[in-house]
Amino acid sequence: MNKERYKEEYEEGSDLLWPSDKEDKITRQFYKDLSNLSQNINYNKKKKLKLIEQVVRIIKGKGWD
């Protein structure tokens, strides 16, 4: 299925412009990549915070309060 961009007109006067299959695929891939990047950044931040928390716990546990 390879649809081209098309326009849908309604009686109320509003028009919708639908993307082609190629444009739709590119847009979906962009948002998927953006979502994955965001998840990776959040994961790395959490990982660093846990490491810092562990270091603080070790220091506190040895009496460096």
PyMOL Python script that loads the backbone (N, CA, C, O; Angstrom):
from pymol import cmd

cmd.read_pdbstr("""\
ATOM      1  N   MET A   1       0.842  -1.173   0.000  1.00  0.00           N
ATOM      2  CA  MET A   1       0.000   0.000   0.000  1.00  0.00           C
ATOM      3  C   MET A   1       0.891   1.242   0.000  1.00  0.00           C
ATOM      4  O   MET A   1       1.665   1.460   0.932  1.00  0.00           O
ATOM      5  N   ASN A   2       0.779   2.024  -1.017  1.00  0.00           N
ATOM      6  CA  ASN A   2       1.608   3.218  -1.124  1.00  0.00           C
ATOM      7  C   ASN A   2       0.720   4.406  -1.482  1.00  0.00           C
ATOM      8  O   ASN A   2       0.552   4.756  -2.650  1.00  0.00           O
ATOM      9  N   LYS A   3       0.160   5.012  -0.440  1.00  0.00           N
ATOM     10  CA  LYS A   3      -0.729   6.147  -0.666  1.00  0.00           C
ATOM     11  C   LYS A   3       0.072   7.432  -0.760  1.00  0.00           C
ATOM     12  O   LYS A   3       1.053   7.629  -0.042  1.00  0.00           O
ATOM     13  N   GLU A   4      -0.359   8.289  -1.644  1.00  0.00           N
ATOM     14  CA  GLU A   4       0.226   9.619  -1.745  1.00  0.00           C
ATOM     15  C   GLU A   4      -0.529  10.544  -0.804  1.00  0.00           C
ATOM     16  O   GLU A   4      -1.592  10.200  -0.288  1.00  0.00           O
ATOM     17  N   ARG A   5       0.037  11.717  -0.591  1.00  0.00           N
ATOM     18  CA  ARG A   5      -0.618  12.729   0.243  1.00  0.00           C
ATOM     19  C   ARG A   5      -1.964  13.083  -0.388  1.00  0.00           C
ATOM     20  O   ARG A   5      -2.066  13.238  -1.605  1.00  0.00           O
ATOM     21  N   TYR A   6      -2.985  13.208   0.440  1.00  0.00           N
ATOM     22  CA  TYR A   6      -4.286  13.575  -0.096  1.00  0.00           C
ATOM     23  C   TYR A   6      -5.013  14.520   0.851  1.00  0.00           C
ATOM     24  O   TYR A   6      -4.707  14.601   2.041  1.00  0.00           O
ATOM     25  N   LYS A   7      -5.963  15.214   0.298  1.00  0.00           N
ATOM     26  CA  LYS A   7      -6.707  16.215   1.045  1.00  0.00           C
ATOM     27  C   LYS A   7      -8.144  15.737   1.201  1.00  0.00           C
ATOM     28  O   LYS A   7      -8.752  15.223   0.262  1.00  0.00           O
ATOM     29  N   GLU A   8      -8.671  15.918   2.406  1.00  0.00           N
ATOM     30  CA  GLU A   8     -10.052  15.537   2.678  1.00  0.00           C
ATOM     31  C   GLU A   8     -10.822  16.806   3.020  1.00  0.00           C
ATOM     32  O   GLU A   8     -10.443  17.546   3.928  1.00  0.00           O
ATOM     33  N   GLU A   9     -11.897  17.049   2.292  1.00  0.00           N
ATOM     34  CA  GLU A   9     -12.683  18.257   2.516  1.00  0.00           C
ATOM     35  C   GLU A   9     -14.005  17.891   3.178  1.00  0.00           C
ATOM     36  O   GLU A   9     -14.619  16.877   2.848  1.00  0.00           O
ATOM     37  N   TYR A  10     -14.432  18.728   4.112  1.00  0.00           N
ATOM     38  CA  TYR A  10     -15.669  18.509   4.835  1.00  0.00           C
ATOM     39  C   TYR A  10     -16.647  19.643   4.558  1.00  0.00           C
ATOM     40  O   TYR A  10     -16.244  20.752   4.206  1.00  0.00           O
ATOM     41  N   GLU A  11     -17.933  19.356   4.719  1.00  0.00           N
ATOM     42  CA  GLU A  11     -18.982  20.329   4.446  1.00  0.00           C
ATOM     43  C   GLU A  11     -18.862  21.566   5.336  1.00  0.00           C
ATOM     44  O   GLU A  11     -19.214  22.672   4.927  1.00  0.00           O
ATOM     45  N   GLU A  12     -18.364  21.368   6.549  1.00  0.00           N
ATOM     46  CA  GLU A  12     -18.250  22.473   7.507  1.00  0.00           C
ATOM     47  C   GLU A  12     -17.204  23.494   7.072  1.00  0.00           C
ATOM     48  O   GLU A  12     -17.114  24.582   7.642  1.00  0.00           O
ATOM     49  N   GLY A  13     -16.434  23.149   6.085  1.00  0.00           N
ATOM     50  CA  GLY A  13     -15.424  24.076   5.591  1.00  0.00           C
ATOM     51  C   GLY A  13     -14.008  23.742   6.026  1.00  0.00           C
ATOM     52  O   GLY A  13     -13.059  24.402   5.604  1.00  0.00           O
ATOM     53  N   SER A  14     -13.853  22.721   6.868  1.00  0.00           N
ATOM     54  CA  SER A  14     -12.505  22.352   7.301  1.00  0.00           C
ATOM     55  C   SER A  14     -11.903  21.345   6.323  1.00  0.00           C
ATOM     56  O   SER A  14     -12.608  20.514   5.752  1.00  0.00           O
ATOM     57  N   ASP A  15     -10.607  21.435   6.147  1.00  0.00           N
ATOM     58  CA  ASP A  15      -9.885  20.529   5.260  1.00  0.00           C
ATOM     59  C   ASP A  15      -8.776  19.838   6.049  1.00  0.00           C
ATOM     60  O   ASP A  15      -8.121  20.459   6.886  1.00  0.00           O
ATOM     61  N   LEU A  16      -8.575  18.576   5.783  1.00  0.00           N
ATOM     62  CA  LEU A  16      -7.477  17.829   6.397  1.00  0.00           C
ATOM     63  C   LEU A  16      -6.516  17.386   5.312  1.00  0.00           C
ATOM     64  O   LEU A  16      -6.933  16.878   4.271  1.00  0.00           O
ATOM     65  N   LEU A  17      -5.232  17.580   5.558  1.00  0.00           N
ATOM     66  CA  LEU A  17      -4.218  17.145   4.611  1.00  0.00           C
ATOM     67  C   LEU A  17      -3.505  15.951   5.236  1.00  0.00           C
ATOM     68  O   LEU A  17      -2.796  16.098   6.231  1.00  0.00           O
ATOM     69  N   TRP A  18      -3.690  14.786   4.660  1.00  0.00           N
ATOM     70  CA  TRP A  18      -3.113  13.559   5.191  1.00  0.00           C
ATOM     71  C   TRP A  18      -1.744  13.314   4.563  1.00  0.00           C
ATOM     72  O   TRP A  18      -1.557  13.581   3.376  1.00  0.00           O
ATOM     73  N   PRO A  19      -0.776  12.804   5.346  1.00  0.00           N
ATOM     74  CA  PRO A  19       0.566  12.554   4.807  1.00  0.00           C
ATOM     75  C   PRO A  19       0.588  11.313   3.916  1.00  0.00           C
ATOM     76  O   PRO A  19      -0.291  10.454   3.989  1.00  0.00           O
ATOM     77  N   SER A  20       1.598  11.247   3.089  1.00  0.00           N
ATOM     78  CA  SER A  20       1.798  10.043   2.274  1.00  0.00           C
ATOM     79  C   SER A  20       2.364   8.957   3.184  1.00  0.00           C
ATOM     80  O   SER A  20       2.776   9.235   4.309  1.00  0.00           O
ATOM     81  N   ASP A  21       2.381   7.731   2.696  1.00  0.00           N
ATOM     82  CA  ASP A  21       2.925   6.621   3.484  1.00  0.00           C
ATOM     83  C   ASP A  21       4.385   6.864   3.844  1.00  0.00           C
ATOM     84  O   ASP A  21       4.812   6.572   4.961  1.00  0.00           O
ATOM     85  N   LYS A  22       5.148   7.397   2.895  1.00  0.00           N
ATOM     86  CA  LYS A  22       6.570   7.653   3.135  1.00  0.00           C
ATOM     87  C   LYS A  22       6.750   8.706   4.230  1.00  0.00           C
ATOM     88  O   LYS A  22       7.567   8.528   5.134  1.00  0.00           O
ATOM     89  N   GLU A  23       5.992   9.798   4.153  1.00  0.00           N
ATOM     90  CA  GLU A  23       6.072  10.848   5.173  1.00  0.00           C
ATOM     91  C   GLU A  23       5.654  10.311   6.536  1.00  0.00           C
ATOM     92  O   GLU A  23       6.272  10.625   7.553  1.00  0.00           O
ATOM     93  N   ASP A  24       4.602   9.503   6.547  1.00  0.00           N
ATOM     94  CA  ASP A  24       4.102   8.935   7.791  1.00  0.00           C
ATOM     95  C   ASP A  24       5.148   8.021   8.424  1.00  0.00           C
ATOM     96  O   ASP A  24       5.360   8.059   9.636  1.00  0.00           O
ATOM     97  N   LYS A  25       5.796   7.202   7.603  1.00  0.00           N
ATOM     98  CA  LYS A  25       6.820   6.282   8.099  1.00  0.00           C
ATOM     99  C   LYS A  25       8.005   7.057   8.691  1.00  0.00           C
ATOM    100  O   LYS A  25       8.515   6.700   9.753  1.00  0.00           O
ATOM    101  N   ILE A  26       8.434   8.109   8.006  1.00  0.00           N
ATOM    102  CA  ILE A  26       9.559   8.918   8.484  1.00  0.00           C
ATOM    103  C   ILE A  26       9.194   9.600   9.801  1.00  0.00           C
ATOM    104  O   ILE A  26      10.002   9.632  10.729  1.00  0.00           O
ATOM    105  N   THR A  27       7.979  10.146   9.886  1.00  0.00           N
ATOM    106  CA  THR A  27       7.539  10.825  11.103  1.00  0.00           C
ATOM    107  C   THR A  27       7.480   9.855  12.269  1.00  0.00           C
ATOM    108  O   THR A  27       7.939  10.177  13.365  1.00  0.00           O
ATOM    109  N   ARG A  28       6.925   8.679  12.049  1.00  0.00           N
ATOM    110  CA  ARG A  28       6.836   7.676  13.116  1.00  0.00           C
ATOM    111  C   ARG A  28       8.225   7.239  13.579  1.00  0.00           C
ATOM    112  O   ARG A  28       8.449   7.065  14.777  1.00  0.00           O
ATOM    113  N   GLN A  29       9.152   7.062  12.650  1.00  0.00           N
ATOM    114  CA  GLN A  29      10.514   6.674  12.998  1.00  0.00           C
ATOM    115  C   GLN A  29      11.197   7.773  13.808  1.00  0.00           C
ATOM    116  O   GLN A  29      11.922   7.484  14.760  1.00  0.00           O
ATOM    117  N   PHE A  30      10.969   9.033  13.433  1.00  0.00           N
ATOM    118  CA  PHE A  30      11.542  10.165  14.163  1.00  0.00           C
ATOM    119  C   PHE A  30      11.084  10.154  15.619  1.00  0.00           C
ATOM    120  O   PHE A  30      11.901  10.280  16.531  1.00  0.00           O
ATOM    121  N   TYR A  31       9.769  10.002  15.839  1.00  0.00           N
ATOM    122  CA  TYR A  31       9.259  10.015  17.206  1.00  0.00           C
ATOM    123  C   TYR A  31       9.696   8.779  17.992  1.00  0.00           C
ATOM    124  O   TYR A  31       9.889   8.849  19.206  1.00  0.00           O
ATOM    125  N   LYS A  32       9.852   7.657  17.305  1.00  0.00           N
ATOM    126  CA  LYS A  32      10.345   6.448  17.964  1.00  0.00           C
ATOM    127  C   LYS A  32      11.791   6.658  18.412  1.00  0.00           C
ATOM    128  O   LYS A  32      12.144   6.321  19.542  1.00  0.00           O
ATOM    129  N   ASP A  33      12.626   7.208  17.538  1.00  0.00           N
ATOM    130  CA  ASP A  33      14.022   7.491  17.875  1.00  0.00           C
ATOM    131  C   ASP A  33      14.119   8.506  19.007  1.00  0.00           C
ATOM    132  O   ASP A  33      14.938   8.357  19.914  1.00  0.00           O
ATOM    133  N   LEU A  34      13.282   9.534  18.951  1.00  0.00           N
ATOM    134  CA  LEU A  34      13.266  10.557  19.989  1.00  0.00           C
ATOM    135  C   LEU A  34      12.879   9.956  21.343  1.00  0.00           C
ATOM    136  O   LEU A  34      13.463  10.299  22.371  1.00  0.00           O
ATOM    137  N   SER A  35      11.910   9.074  21.334  1.00  0.00           N
ATOM    138  CA  SER A  35      11.475   8.410  22.561  1.00  0.00           C
ATOM    139  C   SER A  35      12.591   7.541  23.132  1.00  0.00           C
ATOM    140  O   SER A  35      12.838   7.554  24.338  1.00  0.00           O
ATOM    141  N   ASN A  36      13.269   6.782  22.257  1.00  0.00           N
ATOM    142  CA  ASN A  36      14.368   5.924  22.711  1.00  0.00           C
ATOM    143  C   ASN A  36      15.515   6.750  23.283  1.00  0.00           C
ATOM    144  O   ASN A  36      16.109   6.373  24.293  1.00  0.00           O
ATOM    145  N   LEU A  37      15.826   7.863  22.648  1.00  0.00           N
ATOM    146  CA  LEU A  37      16.883   8.743  23.134  1.00  0.00           C
ATOM    147  C   LEU A  37      16.533   9.290  24.510  1.00  0.00           C
ATOM    148  O   LEU A  37      17.375   9.327  25.408  1.00  0.00           O
ATOM    149  N   SER A  38      15.296   9.711  24.666  1.00  0.00           N
ATOM    150  CA  SER A  38      14.828  10.253  25.945  1.00  0.00           C
ATOM    151  C   SER A  38      14.915   9.187  27.038  1.00  0.00           C
ATOM    152  O   SER A  38      15.341   9.478  28.155  1.00  0.00           O
ATOM    153  N   GLN A  39      14.519   7.973  26.725  1.00  0.00           N
ATOM    154  CA  GLN A  39      14.579   6.882  27.708  1.00  0.00           C
ATOM    155  C   GLN A  39      16.024   6.591  28.090  1.00  0.00           C
ATOM    156  O   GLN A  39      16.313   6.354  29.263  1.00  0.00           O
ATOM    157  N   ASN A  40      16.935   6.604  27.120  1.00  0.00           N
ATOM    158  CA  ASN A  40      18.346   6.339  27.413  1.00  0.00           C
ATOM    159  C   ASN A  40      18.939   7.420  28.302  1.00  0.00           C
ATOM    160  O   ASN A  40      19.705   7.117  29.217  1.00  0.00           O
ATOM    161  N   ILE A  41      18.596   8.682  28.045  1.00  0.00           N
ATOM    162  CA  ILE A  41      19.104   9.788  28.861  1.00  0.00           C
ATOM    163  C   ILE A  41      18.603   9.648  30.293  1.00  0.00           C
ATOM    164  O   ILE A  41      19.373   9.794  31.242  1.00  0.00           O
ATOM    165  N   ASN A  42      17.312   9.364  30.449  1.00  0.00           N
ATOM    166  CA  ASN A  42      16.741   9.201  31.787  1.00  0.00           C
ATOM    167  C   ASN A  42      17.366   8.009  32.501  1.00  0.00           C
ATOM    168  O   ASN A  42      17.629   8.091  33.700  1.00  0.00           O
ATOM    169  N   TYR A  43      17.610   6.911  31.806  1.00  0.00           N
ATOM    170  CA  TYR A  43      18.224   5.733  32.403  1.00  0.00           C
ATOM    171  C   TYR A  43      19.633   6.057  32.891  1.00  0.00           C
ATOM    172  O   TYR A  43      20.011   5.675  33.998  1.00  0.00           O
ATOM    173  N   ASN A  44      20.411   6.764  32.064  1.00  0.00           N
ATOM    174  CA  ASN A  44      21.781   7.105  32.445  1.00  0.00           C
ATOM    175  C   ASN A  44      21.809   8.027  33.655  1.00  0.00           C
ATOM    176  O   ASN A  44      22.678   7.885  34.515  1.00  0.00           O
ATOM    177  N   LYS A  45      20.871   8.970  33.736  1.00  0.00           N
ATOM    178  CA  LYS A  45      20.807   9.866  34.891  1.00  0.00           C
ATOM    179  C   LYS A  45      20.502   9.074  36.157  1.00  0.00           C
ATOM    180  O   LYS A  45      21.123   9.297  37.195  1.00  0.00           O
ATOM    181  N   LYS A  46      19.554   8.156  36.075  1.00  0.00           N
ATOM    182  CA  LYS A  46      19.190   7.342  37.234  1.00  0.00           C
ATOM    183  C   LYS A  46      20.364   6.480  37.662  1.00  0.00           C
ATOM    184  O   LYS A  46      20.607   6.299  38.856  1.00  0.00           O
ATOM    185  N   LYS A  47      21.093   5.949  36.689  1.00  0.00           N
ATOM    186  CA  LYS A  47      22.229   5.085  36.971  1.00  0.00           C
ATOM    187  C   LYS A  47      23.317   5.872  37.714  1.00  0.00           C
ATOM    188  O   LYS A  47      23.895   5.372  38.679  1.00  0.00           O
ATOM    189  N   LYS A  48      23.594   7.109  37.263  1.00  0.00           N
ATOM    190  CA  LYS A  48      24.595   7.948  37.911  1.00  0.00           C
ATOM    191  C   LYS A  48      24.168   8.313  39.321  1.00  0.00           C
ATOM    192  O   LYS A  48      24.992   8.310  40.235  1.00  0.00           O
ATOM    193  N   LEU A  49      22.884   8.628  39.515  1.00  0.00           N
ATOM    194  CA  LEU A  49      22.390   8.982  40.839  1.00  0.00           C
ATOM    195  C   LEU A  49      22.513   7.804  41.802  1.00  0.00           C
ATOM    196  O   LEU A  49      22.859   7.991  42.968  1.00  0.00           O
ATOM    197  N   LYS A  50      22.234   6.606  41.327  1.00  0.00           N
ATOM    198  CA  LYS A  50      22.355   5.426  42.188  1.00  0.00           C
ATOM    199  C   LYS A  50      23.805   5.207  42.585  1.00  0.00           C
ATOM    200  O   LYS A  50      24.077   4.822  43.722  1.00  0.00           O
ATOM    201  N   LEU A  51      24.738   5.442  41.679  1.00  0.00           N
ATOM    202  CA  LEU A  51      26.151   5.298  41.982  1.00  0.00           C
ATOM    203  C   LEU A  51      26.557   6.305  43.058  1.00  0.00           C
ATOM    204  O   LEU A  51      27.263   5.956  44.004  1.00  0.00           O
ATOM    205  N   ILE A  52      26.111   7.548  42.912  1.00  0.00           N
ATOM    206  CA  ILE A  52      26.429   8.588  43.896  1.00  0.00           C
ATOM    207  C   ILE A  52      25.820   8.221  45.245  1.00  0.00           C
ATOM    208  O   ILE A  52      26.467   8.383  46.280  1.00  0.00           O
ATOM    209  N   GLU A  53      24.578   7.728  45.245  1.00  0.00           N
ATOM    210  CA  GLU A  53      23.934   7.305  46.498  1.00  0.00           C
ATOM    211  C   GLU A  53      24.732   6.202  47.178  1.00  0.00           C
ATOM    212  O   GLU A  53      24.891   6.219  48.398  1.00  0.00           O
ATOM    213  N   GLN A  54      25.230   5.255  46.415  1.00  0.00           N
ATOM    214  CA  GLN A  54      26.020   4.156  46.990  1.00  0.00           C
ATOM    215  C   GLN A  54      27.317   4.677  47.598  1.00  0.00           C
ATOM    216  O   GLN A  54      27.720   4.233  48.673  1.00  0.00           O
ATOM    217  N   VAL A  55      27.973   5.614  46.918  1.00  0.00           N
ATOM    218  CA  VAL A  55      29.210   6.186  47.439  1.00  0.00           C
ATOM    219  C   VAL A  55      28.929   6.909  48.753  1.00  0.00           C
ATOM    220  O   VAL A  55      29.686   6.770  49.714  1.00  0.00           O
ATOM    221  N   VAL A  56      27.844   7.680  48.796  1.00  0.00           N
ATOM    222  CA  VAL A  56      27.478   8.399  50.027  1.00  0.00           C
ATOM    223  C   VAL A  56      27.194   7.410  51.149  1.00  0.00           C
ATOM    224  O   VAL A  56      27.613   7.633  52.285  1.00  0.00           O
ATOM    225  N   ARG A  57      26.502   6.339  50.856  1.00  0.00           N
ATOM    226  CA  ARG A  57      26.196   5.328  51.885  1.00  0.00           C
ATOM    227  C   ARG A  57      27.470   4.694  52.412  1.00  0.00           C
ATOM    228  O   ARG A  57      27.586   4.435  53.610  1.00  0.00           O
ATOM    229  N   ILE A  58      28.427   4.440  51.529  1.00  0.00           N
ATOM    230  CA  ILE A  58      29.703   3.847  51.955  1.00  0.00           C
ATOM    231  C   ILE A  58      30.440   4.824  52.891  1.00  0.00           C
ATOM    232  O   ILE A  58      30.965   4.430  53.933  1.00  0.00           O
ATOM    233  N   ILE A  59      30.464   6.089  52.495  1.00  0.00           N
ATOM    234  CA  ILE A  59      31.162   7.099  53.302  1.00  0.00           C
ATOM    235  C   ILE A  59      30.478   7.241  54.664  1.00  0.00           C
ATOM    236  O   ILE A  59      31.156   7.292  55.690  1.00  0.00           O
ATOM    237  N   LYS A  60      29.161   7.305  54.685  1.00  0.00           N
ATOM    238  CA  LYS A  60      28.419   7.427  55.938  1.00  0.00           C
ATOM    239  C   LYS A  60      28.594   6.183  56.796  1.00  0.00           C
ATOM    240  O   LYS A  60      28.679   6.271  58.021  1.00  0.00           O
ATOM    241  N   GLY A  61      28.646   5.050  56.161  1.00  0.00           N
ATOM    242  CA  GLY A  61      28.784   3.771  56.886  1.00  0.00           C
ATOM    243  C   GLY A  61      30.144   3.670  57.569  1.00  0.00           C
ATOM    244  O   GLY A  61      30.273   2.956  58.564  1.00  0.00           O
ATOM    245  N   LYS A  62      31.157   4.364  57.063  1.00  0.00           N
ATOM    246  CA  LYS A  62      32.500   4.319  57.660  1.00  0.00           C
ATOM    247  C   LYS A  62      32.702   5.427  58.680  1.00  0.00           C
ATOM    248  O   LYS A  62      33.812   5.601  59.183  1.00  0.00           O
ATOM    249  N   GLY A  63      31.645   6.187  58.998  1.00  0.00           N
ATOM    250  CA  GLY A  63      31.738   7.190  60.017  1.00  0.00           C
ATOM    251  C   GLY A  63      32.239   8.540  59.556  1.00  0.00           C
ATOM    252  O   GLY A  63      32.771   9.300  60.366  1.00  0.00           O
ATOM    253  N   TRP A  64      32.091   8.863  58.302  1.00  0.00           N
ATOM    254  CA  TRP A  64      32.524  10.148  57.776  1.00  0.00           C
ATOM    255  C   TRP A  64      31.392  11.151  57.806  1.00  0.00           C
ATOM    256  O   TRP A  64      31.307  12.001  56.920  1.00  0.00           O
ATOM    257  N   ASP A  65      30.536  11.081  58.781  1.00  0.00           N
ATOM    258  CA  ASP A  65      29.371  11.947  58.872  1.00  0.00           C
ATOM    259  C   ASP A  65      29.714  13.358  59.127  1.00  0.00           C
ATOM    260  O   ASP A  65      28.823  14.201  59.227  1.00  0.00           O
TER     261      ASP A  65
END
""", "prot")
cmd.dss("prot")
cmd.show_as("cartoon", "prot")
cmd.util.cbc("prot")
cmd.orient("prot")
